[in-house]
């Protein structure tokens, strides 16, 4: 069993935006910012003291990757069922992959 416990809290949109702005300004995650504001000290064995930085991903890219993932899952499920894969589906997947601009 994990030694870590999670607490989920809800914020109004306005409070969320304020917290997001302040945490971005300090260069830390929202969770780390809240811990700092509460003056919580964590066991160093559980949490690494180095701040975690998450890079923002382009929502359009994420949407396209999700579509590709769904298509690949469809192919895998059809292969499991021994159903013939429609060539239109394969061409559609190929065109989506080739249209991605990295």
Secondary structure by P-SEA (a helix, b strand, c coil): cccbbbbbbbbcaaaaaaaaaaaaaacccaaaaaaaaaccccccccccccbbbbbbccaaaaaaaaaaaaaaaaaaaaaaacccccaaaaaaaaaaaaaccc
